[in-house]
Amino acid sequence: MSELRTRWRLLPAADRRWLVEAWPQCAPGGPAIPEVPAPERRRLDLWITRDPLFAPAH
């Protein structure tokens, strides 16, 4: 989680938008890392299967 926040600006805009929509607590300015709940599993799985990097392995 800390790496995600640290490298937030390096993420493609589409990925940042998806994260803010699907898992807003993970974004910079969100709650302390230990308090961030896990993302909704179904949405995360859908994102992974659509991503060209992960889809072939998933």
Order of alpha helices (4+ residues) and beta strands (2+ residues): alpha-alpha-alpha
